[in-house]
Amino acid sequence: MSALRAQLEQGVQQLGLTLSVEQIDKLMGFLDLLQKWNKVYNLTSVRDPQEMMSLHMLDSLAAVPALQRHVASLGKAEGERTAQLDVGSGGGLPGVVFAVCCPSVDIHCVDTVGKKAAFLQQAAVALKLPNLKGIHARVETLNGPYDIVSCRAFASLLDFTTWSRAAIAPQGIWFAMKGKTPDEEMAALGADVNVFHVEPLHVPGLEAERCIVWMRPTH
C-alpha cells in the first residue's frame, strides 16, 4: 500500500491540491473499501489496485481543483453548505473523492443499483464523511435544488441534463466529466442547455484525453 500512497501523494501534488494527512488517509481507506466490496458486489470492472488508483482515483481527483474553484465562486456565507448531486456514482467515483476533498459540499450520490447505494452509505460511515449520502433511486425522481449536478462517464449529455433537470437549482450548473471533447453530444443539446465552458483535464500518469463540460439551464 505504501507505493500506492506515494502515487496518490505525488498525483495530489501534481494537481496542485492541498490535502491534509487525514484526507489522504481517507482516500486510501476508500481504495481499501472499494477493493473489499468489489469482490462481492462488482462495483467496478477494474480489479487491480494500481489500475484503480490511476484509472479511478487520480482520474476523479483531476476534477477536484475545478470543483473547488466553482464552489469558492458561489460566495456562500461561512457555514453555508453547497448541495451537489452526483449521478450514476457506482462505486463512489467521483462522489466519495469529492466528499473527502470538499468537506463544505454535501454530496448526494444517486445510483439505480441498490448494492452500489448501500456501499456508498457504508463508505460514509466507515470513512466518517457526514457530507456523503448514497441514494438508491432513478435520478428523474429526485428534486433539488442542487447547486451542482455532476457525473463521470455516465450517459450522453442530453440524457444526463434531461434526466436531472428537476434536481438542478435555477442558478445551478451541470459538471460532466468526459473523455475527449464530446462535440456530437454537445451539438445534440437543446436550446434549454448552455455549454459555457469545456475544460481540459490532465490526469497524473495517464496519457488520455479528459475534460469537464460545464453547462447551465437557460430557462
C-alpha positions in Angstrom: 0.0 0.0 0.0 3.0 2.4 0.6 3.7 2.5 -3.2 0.0 3.3 -3.9 0.1 6.0 -1.2 3.2 7.5 -2.7 1.5 7.5 -6.1 -1.5 9.2 -4.6 0.5 11.9 -2.8 2.5 12.6 -6.0 -0.7 12.9 -8.0 -2.2 15.3 -5.5 1.0 17.4 -5.7 0.9 17.4 -9.5 -2.7 18.6 -9.5 -1.8 21.4 -7.1 -4.2 20.2 -4.5 -3.8 20.9 -0.8 -5.0 17.8 1.2 -4.3 17.0 4.8 -2.8 13.7 6.0 -6.3 12.8 7.2 -7.8 13.4 3.8 -5.1 11.2 2.2 -5.8 8.6 4.8 -9.5 8.7 3.9 -8.7 8.3 0.2 -6.5 5.3 0.9 -9.2 3.9 3.2 -11.7 4.3 0.4 -9.5 2.4 -2.0 -9.3 -0.4 0.6 -13.1 -0.4 1.0 -13.6 -0.5 -2.8 -11.3 -3.5 -3.2 -13.0 -5.4 -0.4 -16.6 -4.7 -1.5 -15.7 -5.1 -5.2 -15.1 -8.8 -4.6 -18.7 -9.3 -3.6 -20.6 -6.5 -5.3 -18.8 -5.9 -8.5 -18.7 -2.2 -8.1 -16.1 -1.7 -10.9 -14.6 -3.9 -13.6 -11.1 -2.7 -12.6 -9.7 -5.2 -10.1 -6.0 -4.3 -9.9 -5.3 -1.7 -7.1 -2.7 0.0 -9.2 -5.2 0.5 -12.0 -7.9 1.5 -9.5 -5.5 4.3 -8.4 -4.7 5.6 -11.9 -7.9 5.0 -13.8 -10.3 5.8 -11.0 -8.8 7.7 -8.0 -6.5 10.1 -9.9 -9.0 10.4 -12.7 -11.6 11.6 -10.2 -9.1 13.8 -8.3 -8.2 15.6 -11.6 -11.6 17.3 -11.5 -11.3 18.4 -7.8 -9.4 21.7 -8.5 -12.2 22.8 -10.9 -14.9 21.8 -8.5 -13.2 23.6 -5.6 -12.8 26.7 -7.7 -16.5 26.7 -8.7 -17.6 26.2 -5.0 -15.5 29.1 -4.0 -17.0 31.3 -6.7 -20.5 30.7 -5.3 -19.6 33.1 -2.5 -21.6 31.2 0.2 -21.5 32.6 3.7 -19.4 30.9 6.4 -21.0 27.7 7.4 -23.5 27.7 4.4 -23.4 24.4 2.6 -23.2 23.7 -1.1 -25.5 20.9 -2.4 -24.2 18.6 -5.1 -25.9 15.6 -6.8 -23.5 13.1 -8.3 -25.4 11.0 -10.9 -24.6 7.3 -11.6 -22.0 7.2 -8.9 -21.5 3.5 -9.0 -18.6 2.7 -6.6 -18.3 6.3 -5.5 -16.1 7.6 -8.2 -16.0 10.6 -8.2 -18.6 11.1 -5.4 -16.6 9.8 -2.5 -13.4 11.5 -3.7 -15.3 14.8 -4.0 -16.7 14.3 -0.5 -13.3 13.8 1.0 -11.7 16.8 -0.8 -14.6 19.2 -0.4 -15.9 19.0 3.2 -18.1 22.1 2.7 -20.1 20.4 0.0 -22.9 18.0 0.8 -22.6 15.3 -1.9 -25.6 13.0 -2.6 -24.7 10.1 -4.8 -27.6 8.5 -6.7 -27.5 5.1 -8.4 -30.2 2.8 -9.7 -28.3 -0.2 -8.3 -29.2 -0.8 -4.6 -25.9 -2.5 -3.8 -23.9 0.5 -5.0 -26.0 2.9 -3.0 -25.6 0.7 0.1 -21.8 0.7 -0.5 -21.8 4.5 -0.6 -23.8 4.6 2.7 -21.2 2.2 4.2 -18.3 4.3 2.9 -19.9 7.4 4.5 -19.9 5.7 7.9 -16.5 3.9 7.6 -14.7 7.0 6.4 -16.5 9.4 8.8 -17.9 11.5 5.9 -21.1 13.2 7.2 -21.3 15.2 3.9 -21.7 12.0 1.9 -25.0 10.2 1.2 -25.9 7.3 -1.1 -29.4 7.3 -2.6 -31.0 4.3 -4.3 -33.2 5.9 -7.0 -33.6 7.0 -10.5 -32.3 10.5 -11.0 -35.5 11.5 -12.7 -37.4 11.0 -9.4 -35.2 13.5 -7.5 -36.0 17.1 -6.8 -33.3 19.6 -5.7 -32.4 22.3 -5.6 -28.8 21.2 -6.1 -26.2 23.9 -6.8 -24.1 21.4 -8.8 -25.2 18.2 -10.7 -22.2 16.1 -11.7 -21.5 12.8 -13.5 -18.4 10.9 -14.7 -18.7 8.8 -17.8 -22.4 8.4 -17.2 -24.7 8.9 -20.1 -24.9 11.3 -23.1 -25.0 15.0 -22.2 -28.6 15.1 -23.5 -29.8 12.3 -21.3 -27.8 13.5 -18.3 -29.2 17.0 -18.4 -32.8 15.9 -19.3 -33.0 13.3 -16.5 -31.6 15.6 -13.8 -33.5 18.7 -14.9 -35.8 18.6 -11.9 -32.9 18.3 -9.5 -30.8 21.3 -10.6 -31.3 24.7 -8.9 -32.3 27.6 -11.2 -28.8 29.1 -10.9 -27.1 25.7 -10.7 -24.6 24.1 -13.1 -24.0 20.7 -14.7 -20.5 19.4 -14.4 -19.9 16.4 -16.7 -16.6 14.6 -16.7 -15.8 13.1 -20.1 -13.0 11.7 -22.2 -12.2 13.6 -25.3 -14.4 16.7 -26.1 -17.9 15.3 -26.9 -18.7 17.5 -29.9 -21.6 15.4 -31.2 -23.2 15.2 -27.7 -22.9 19.0 -27.3 -24.4 19.6 -30.7 -27.4 17.4 -29.7 -28.3 19.5 -26.7 -31.4 21.7 -27.0 -31.7 25.4 -26.6 -32.5 25.0 -22.9 -29.0 23.9 -22.1 -26.0 26.3 -22.5 -22.5 24.8 -22.6 -20.4 27.7 -21.3 -17.0 26.0 -20.9 -15.1 22.9 -21.9 -12.2 22.5 -19.6 -9.3 20.1 -20.5 -8.0 18.0 -17.6 -4.7 16.3 -17.2 -4.7 13.1 -15.1 -1.3 12.4 -13.5 0.3 9.3 -15.0 -2.4 8.8 -17.6 -1.9 9.6 -21.3 -5.6 10.0 -22.1 -7.8 12.9 -23.0 -10.2 14.1 -20.3 -12.3 17.2 -20.0 -15.2 18.7 -18.0 -18.2 20.0 -19.8 -19.7 22.9 -17.9 -23.4 23.6 -18.6 -26.3 25.6 -17.2 -30.0 25.7 -17.8 -31.0 28.6 -20.0 -34.6 28.9 -18.6 
